[in-house]
Amino acid sequence: MIPLKEATAEKHKQAERMPFNIRMFRGQLGKEEYFLYLVQQAEIFKVIEDIGTPHKGLDRLASVQADIQELNTAGFPQEDVLESTKAYSQYLSKLNAEQVLPHVYLNYLAIMFGGQMMKKAVPSTGRMYDFENMQEALQAVRRVQKDEWADEVNKGFDYLIAIFDELEKVTVSQ
Ligand code: HEM
């Protein structure tokens, strides 16, 4: 069987190259744009963490909310959850603790890998990228990870690509 990372590499490349993601990575997002991105992250983390993750050290909702609060108190209004994010959160909300694991792999390893580079590039303290014990949290995912998850992880990538697409559309039209 093809290793999971290899079987999802094409979609990873596609997600990585989304214009909104490129702007984030290059440090080109304004505070309001990054705020909108965090609102979408918070929605995804909330649904997943309500179902449950394999390690408490993975959970991001509290730290994302702190990052949102920081930008909020800097004078930004509460933004709505985008339609593409609602579609993903509705899909996630129907999964049980085992079925949600491929999405834990996708969304939490995304923050861990490249996270330290992102942290430097975003207009925020970036608490979302700080893990108390990253190795332990990572191992909790590695222990349950299966190559059979490829289709489900790729489906998750499609949802996230749609979110990056909508983020770019709504921010460039502002
Ligand atoms: C600027 C954008 C991004 C960069 C630069 C980036 C970079 C990386 C790097 C360097 C790795 C480690 C690869 C390795 O172990 O050799 C990685 C892994 C990973 N990334 Fe990204 N990434 C980006 C965006 C994303 C996005 C948007 C997602 C999904 C939401 C994502 C999901 C993942 C996952 C799940 C892994 C773990 C793969 C594994 O080891 O099994 N990444 N990324």
Boltz pocket constraint, residues with backbone or C-beta under 6 A from the ligand:
constraints:
  - pocket:
      binder: B
      contacts: [[A, 4], [A, 5], [A, 12], [A, 15], [A, 16], [A, 21], [A, 22], [A, 25], [A, 105], [A, 106], [A, 107], [A, 109], [A, 110], [A, 113], [A, 114], [A, 160]]
      max_distance: 6.0
